[in-house]
Amino acid sequence: MVERTDRISGRAWLFVTGILEGDPLHVGDELTGAVIRAIEFHSGSGAGKTTIAVDTAAAIHAGDVLTLN
């Protein structure tokens, strides 16, 4: 489930942070309207959360659930 999204100026990718459940993700996997370009697993105070960078034109918002295609 998506907790938040961020865009960084000068970067084409959307950064999506949330809690990962289910099958492991890999760079290149296709999600609902997006392709994973990078994955970061959080530790410390953000333990249990994952941020993925996705190449997408689709709108992704907090509360959305992304699934593997």
C-alpha positions, 0 to 999 in steps of 0.5 A: 500500500502506498503511503506517500509519493515524491518527485525530485526535480530533474528526475523522471521517476516517481518515488513511491514509499509504503509497506511491501507485502506479497511477492518480492520485487525486482528492478524491471518488474511491471506494476499497475501502469509502472515499471520499477527502476530502483528499490530501497529497503528502509532500516532504522526508524523507517524499518519495514518500509520500502521506496521504489522508483517507478517510470510511469505516466500514471497517477499514483496516490497515497492509499493506492495498492500496486500489484505486479502484472 
